[in-house]
């Protein structure tokens, strides 16, 4: 339950950020998505390699877990952040 409250607090604080902080959050989100894409590609490469060598086990399951965690981790709703930046004519 505390995790849900934390996400709600973050989303409530998004409109209260200053223009400069919004632009910084957008830059952070963009760089985080690039890093996540690289990590997901790396983990999928490990999974494919393990499947090609017929070694299904922890070598396959651990990267799958990390891919799941990376995909479901965004700090802010990207659409909400983009809409708020567009609303304030910052872009």
Protein Blocks (a to p, Z undefined) as FASTA:
>chain_A
ZZmmmmmmmmmmmmmpcfklmmmmmmmmmmmmmmmmmmmmmmmmmmmmmmmnopacjklm
mmmmmmmmmmmmcfbdfklmmmmmmmnopZZ
